[in-house]
Amino acid sequence: MTESAGDPEVSKYDVVTDFMGAEIQHGPYNNRIYLMKTPVNVSDNFIDSLIELAIKHRYSKIFAKIRISQYKQFSDKGFHKEAIVPKYFHNNDTVLFMGCFLDKERIVDSKTELYKEILDICSKKED
């Protein structure tokens, strides 16, 4: 559940808000910032400010939905590609989902062993 406005420091839910011309969702519920709508022109200052906001609130991750043309800017700031969706935007532009991990423990999925077990069970059923 999210609120459309407010301060994440006084709410247990994430908030959706404007941030330097972008739309972000952030808060303690997901312990991260989700960059939902990125400005067409992204400056290094914008990315640095996003990282500073995450550090201020002690979030463990920034998850960003960006245009493929913005890949190098985000990659240079420590973001890693997580997914690619071709023809996502109305102009058929490709979207990238990128993550920046401020807590290195968040990189490792805590359910990896469970996923392996499920895959093993599924592959045995196919035999």
For each residue, the residues with C-beta under 8 A, 3 or more apart:
1: 13 29
2: 13 14 15 16 25 27 29
3: 6 11 13 14 15 16
4: 15 16
5: 15 16 17
6: 3 10 11 15
7: 10 11 15
8: 11 13 14 15 26 27 28 57
9: 57
10: 6 7
11: 3 6 7 8 15 27 28
12: 27 28 29
13: 1 2 3 8 27 28 29
14: 2 3 8 25 26 27 28 29 30 34
15: 2 3 4 5 6 7 8 11 25 26 27
16: 2 3 4 5 23 24 25 36
17: 5 23 24 25 26
18: 21 22 23 24
19: 22 23 24 49 50 53
20: 39 46 49
21: 18 39
22: 18 19 35 36 37 38 39 46
23: 16 17 18 19 35 36 37
24: 16 17 18 19 33 34 35 36 50
25: 2 14 15 16 17 30 33 34 36
26: 8 14 15 17 30 32 33 34 53 54 57 59
27: 2 8 11 12 13 14 15 30 57
28: 8 11 12 13 14 31 57
29: 1 2 12 13 14
30: 14 25 26 27 34
31: 28 59 60 61
32: 26 54 59 60 61 62 63
33: 24 25 26 50 53 54 59 61 62 63
34: 14 24 25 26 30 63 64 65
35: 22 23 24 38 50 62 63 64 65 66
36: 16 22 23 24 25 65
37: 22 23 65
38: 22 35 42 64 65 66 67 70
39: 20 21 22 42 46
40: 67
41:
42: 38 39 46 47 66 70 73 74
43: 46 47
44: 47 48 73 77
45: 48 49
46: 20 22 39 42 43 49 50
47: 42 43 44 50 51 73 74 77
48: 44 45 51 52 77
49: 19 20 45 46 52 53
50: 19 24 33 35 46 47 53 54 62 64
51: 47 48 54 55 62 77 78 100 102
52: 48 49 55 56
53: 19 26 33 49 50 56 57
54: 26 32 33 50 51 57 59 61 62 100 102
55: 51 52 58 59 102
56: 52 53
57: 8 9 26 27 28 53 54
58: 55
59: 26 31 32 33 54 55 62 102
60: 31 32 101 102 103 105 106
61: 31 32 33 54 99 100 101 102 103 106
62: 32 33 35 50 51 54 59 79 99 100 102
63: 32 33 34 35 82 97 98 99
64: 34 35 38 50 74 79 97 98 99 100
65: 34 35 36 37 38 95 96 97
66: 35 38 42 70 71 74 95 96 97 98
67: 38 40 70 89 93 94 95 96
68: 71 84 93 94 95 96
69: 93
70: 38 42 66 67 73 74 96
71: 66 68 74 75 81 96 98
72: 75 76
73: 42 44 47 70 76 77
74: 42 47 64 66 70 71 77 79 96 98 100
75: 71 72 78 79 80 81 98
76: 72 73
77: 44 47 48 51 73 74 100
78: 51 75 100
79: 62 64 74 75 98 99 100
80: 75 98 99 100 101
81: 71 75 84 96 97 98
82: 63 97 98 99
83: 96 97
84: 68 81 94 95 96 97
85: 88 94 95 96 97
86: 92 94
87: 92 93 94
88: 85 93 94 95
89: 67 92 93 94 95
90:
91:
92: 86 87 89
93: 67 68 69 87 88 89
94: 67 68 84 85 86 87 88 89
95: 65 66 67 68 84 85 88 89
96: 65 66 67 68 70 71 74 81 83 84 85
97: 63 64 65 66 81 82 83 84 85
98: 63 64 66 71 74 75 79 80 81 82
99: 61 62 63 64 79 80 82
100: 51 54 61 62 64 74 77 78 79 80
101: 60 61 80 104 106 107
102: 51 54 55 59 60 61 62 106
103: 60 61 106
104: 101 107
105: 60 108
106: 60 61 101 102 103
107: 101 104
108: 105 112
109: 112 115
110:
111: 114 115
112: 108 109 115 116
113: 116 117
114: 111 117 118
115: 109 111 112 118 119
116: 112 113 119 120
117: 113 114 120 121
118: 114 115 121 122
119: 115 116 122 123
120: 116 117 123 124
121: 117 118 124 125
122: 118 119 125 126
123: 119 120 126 127
124: 120 121 127
125: 121 122
126: 122 123
127: 123 124
